[in-house]
Amino acid sequence: MVIRRIHVRYHLKIDPAKREVAERVLGFHADYCPVARTIRDCVAITTSLEMEDS
């Protein structure tokens, strides 16, 4: 078995005032994640974000 891609789905309960921040962070968090940085050259990583008001 060979892993070629990983999709990470985040589910957050969040203050509606902080939604924009969460969306912005999602765009660059993989650049600072040690695991993502280790495997990014051989495994495609995608993310999605689902938010609900807290």
PyMOL commands that set and color helices and strands:
alter all, ss='L'
color gray80, all
select helices_A, chain A and resi 16-32+34-39
alter helices_A, ss='H'
color red, helices_A
select strands_A, chain A and resi 5-14+44-53
alter strands_A, ss='S'
color yellow, strands_A
deselect
rebuild
show_as cartoon
